[in-house]
Amino acid sequence: MIILLAALVIPLTMARFKVTFLPTAVVEIIVGVVLGPSLLNLIHMNSTLDLLQNVGVIVLLFLSGMEIDFSLFKRRSTRLSPLEEKDQQNAPKYSVLTIAVMSYLSIMIMSVVMGYALKLTGIFDDLFLSSILFMTISLGIVIASLKEKELLSRPFGQTILLIAALGEVVPMVGLTFYASAYSPNSKSLWLILLVLVVAALLFWRFKPFFRFFDKINKSTTQLDVRLAFFMIVTLVTVAESVGAEGILGAFLAGIVIKLLEPHEETKVRLDSIGYGFFIPIFFMMSGVNLNLRQLVASSQTLVMIPVIFAAYVLAKVLVYFTLKKRFKSTNAVAGTAMSATTITVVLAVLQVASHLHRLTSQQSGAFLLAAILTCVIGPLIFNKLYSAETEDLKKKTVHFIGTNLTTVPVAQQLAKGWYDVTMYTNNQHNYRAFNSEVSIDLLDNMETGFMVNQGVFDADIVVLGQVNSKKNYELAKAAKKYGVKRVIVRFEDRNILNEKQEELAGLGIELYNTPDVNISMLRSLIEAPSTMRLMTSTEASVYEVALRNRRYADIQVRNLPFIDKITITQIYRDKRFIRPTGGTSLKVNDRVIFTSSKQEAPQVRRELEKLN
């Protein structure tokens, strides 16, 4: 009861006093120290708490496996579009994957060096175990910090995230071999491969699960949660049966569920079970088992704590030099500090090592306290030093082909927001008429090859707004083939539109024409008389944005921090419109249609569409 009360009070207190510089896990460990024999002596280990602590570490490693984004490890397609090839020529010399792999290789080398240094000085003799501990990185803390700064979709954030992912996977593999080598129950090492075989078989068997999940799931069955716990128990059982550690099975179970591509709601439910009950108990019991009185009484242990903390940091110091090859010096320091944070896998490794009697409680406490220090200092340095990279500040590029009374006003309004707008025309009369109003390039002709050479298609969005439907059709296909992500094309010729609509839609090209726009507007004007006033107002307008920022996923409309600045009229989800209420929860990939002032709308759109 005391532990669950503490688990409830900790986040409430942190929110009340705005304690953001410490990760919740670190606070829970500190509270465990306070409640345990070290200070208040209110909590002692018993069979129930021991069971819950063991389940907690298993669930924690399972959720850690689910955190790994395997798309970061994928090789880019060798078949690039001309635009992608052009962008690649201007891209930084070192890719995110290259920087991350180089960084983690340096961590592995320095971890062995630090472990050897501890052995030479007589502080800690187990080179294998200390090397594993020094090469760990806390993926959960890294993800939380990157989410807070909204960096997960940016190159710098992806680099740090990938380093952290390696900082969980590689030590887990190392721990498996370590446990197999020193466990009295260990069997032949090749038997550990059976865990991977079972994981692969489970993945193959349940691969189609989430395709028909929505059709059969009920609130009383929670099939996705049942599948997750079946995976955990199966792989933990297999792992322990072949002489490996149960946490390896749990970690693999998380990876399997992640590869099955579960719904966002599934992740939320599993997080709720883990972080709502089991994991806080594990963190607090880790603090309870950390007896500070014994640690302080030993002068040798007091010396170990700063030495091990220095080793944790020095093991990551070469990361600075690899990050500096692509990012700013201050950001390289910030990224190195964040890579030095470690707690999750350290706790798992220490628990396994204690079961194997490979270290004393004082040594375990020194490693844990030093790890806690990294989680306090690392995020502080990161938040203080990080600033946006130049490549993250680029505006979205929009190129209009065709200058007329329809396109020019749109280009003028977009140019005032988060867009870099350029217009192109080969009509000298239109060029002279509109050149003073907006940036326009006069082209000699509209031939595809010429326009490619002039960089007309080098944009995030290309809008073909000419009256000539045949020319628009030809250029739209050329732009899409060139690799433009979004192509918006105007078709005034109804015959061409009917004939080519299906083909262009299949290519992902967006279509519009003036008659349809006018008909829709007139109908809306009849049904809702204020629509025209809203659409033509200089103060407010209607906007649409795709929700990409996971910060706002599963948040009710009434709880959005900027809801007083906007009115959400419709949400388009799963090919149908939803009329929202204050209690409607937003989901990732929702298309949110809202009204707002022209001053507030760009900021709201940027906030919602950030890839976070």
Number of C-alpha atoms within 10 A of each C-alpha: 6 10 19 14 9 18 22 14 12 16 16 12 11 16 11 9 9 10 13 11 16 17 18 18 21 20 20 25 25 20 20 30 24 21 22 24 20 19 14 11 13 14 18 12 12 8 8 8 16 14 11 17 22 19 17 22 26 27 27 28 27 28 24 23 24 23 17 23 16 13 8 15 11 9 8 9 7 6 8 13 15 15 21 16 14 12 12 13 10 9 12 13 11 13 13 22 18 12 22 24 16 16 25 24 16 19 27 21 15 23 27 20 18 23 25 19 16 20 15 12 9 9 17 18 16 14 18 15 22 23 25 24 26 31 30 33 29 23 29 22 25 26 21 14 20 22 18 13 15 19 21 22 15 18 18 24 22 20 23 27 26 23 27 28 27 20 25 25 20 16 24 23 12 17 25 22 16 20 21 20 16 13 19 10 14 18 15 10 14 8 16 23 12 15 23 16 11 18 22 13 13 17 20 12 10 13 15 12 16 15 11 9 15 11 8 9 12 10 6 6 10 14 17 21 15 11 13 18 16 13 24 24 16 18 26 23 17 21 26 18 18 20 21 28 25 23 29 26 28 29 25 28 31 25 23 25 26 20 15 17 16 16 13 13 13 17 18 13 14 19 16 12 13 21 17 15 16 21 26 27 28 28 27 28 27 22 27 26 19 26 19 21 11 14 20 12 11 13 9 14 20 14 12 21 21 16 16 24 22 14 24 31 23 18 26 28 20 19 27 21 18 21 26 16 14 19 21 17 16 16 21 23 22 24 30 25 25 30 36 30 27 31 27 22 27 23 20 21 26 21 16 20 20 15 12 14 12 15 16 11 16 21 20 21 23 25 26 24 22 22 29 22 18 23 26 16 16 24 26 17 17 22 17 10 16 17 13 14 15 9 13 12 9 11 13 13 16 24 23 25 25 24 26 16 10 12 17 21 14 11 22 15 12 15 17 13 16 16 17 17 23 20 23 20 21 16 14 11 9 16 22 12 11 15 15 9 12 17 16 23 16 15 17 12 11 15 12 16 9 13 19 17 10 12 11 21 27 23 22 17 19 26 23 27 23 21 16 14 21 15 15 21 20 12 22 26 15 17 26 20 14 18 19 21 15 18 26 17 22 21 26 18 13 13 11 13 19 11 10 13 17 12 12 19 11 9 13 14 21 16 16 14 17 12 12 11 10 11 11 11 16 15 12 14 14 11 10 11 12 11 18 15 12 16 14 11 12 10 12 18 18 19 17 16 18 18 24 20 21 20 17 20 19 15 15 16 19 14 14 13 9 14 13 10 12 19 14 19 14 16 22 16 15 10 6 7 13 14 10 16 13 12 11 16 15 21 22 18 17 17 20 23 17 18 19 20 17 18 12 15 21 17 13 16 18 15 19 20 17 18 17 21
